């Protein structure tokens, strides 16, 4: 079945406001926050700026990750979102960023890039983490795609 949905009544919704600065690794910082605050399912929204980012893409035909595109410069986050779930019983951070920077070579003076984040270091990032207590999203290898996807059929609640 190509589409699986699981409905869960979530008893409590928390929101954490977070500021990450001074070269903090986004994945590492969010993992520490998820561990400290016992987060098993959350949505992350963020804006701000990063000093460095590596974007990766998975080749759909082979399932292999392509070499990362690394940008070492100040980049403005014009859209950032992610998910926190569990993989091997530890927090798993899945982030995507849309970033912009001034570029005199570009027709309009701005370049926009984006994609799946392999790593990023913060200059100043503000994030809201919407936590869904009572819901545990568990990632497991998916036989159809080879990717670690949420297992929604084997009891998605904690």
Secondary structure, DSSP 8 states (H G I E B T S, - for coil): ----------SEEEEEEEEEETT-BHHHHHHHHHHHTT-SSEEEEEEEEEEEEEEE-B-TTT--B---EEEEEEEEEEEEEEEEEEETTEEEEEEEEEEEEE-TTSTTSEEEEEEEEEEEEEEEEEEEEEEEETB--EEEE-TTTSSEEE--SS--B-
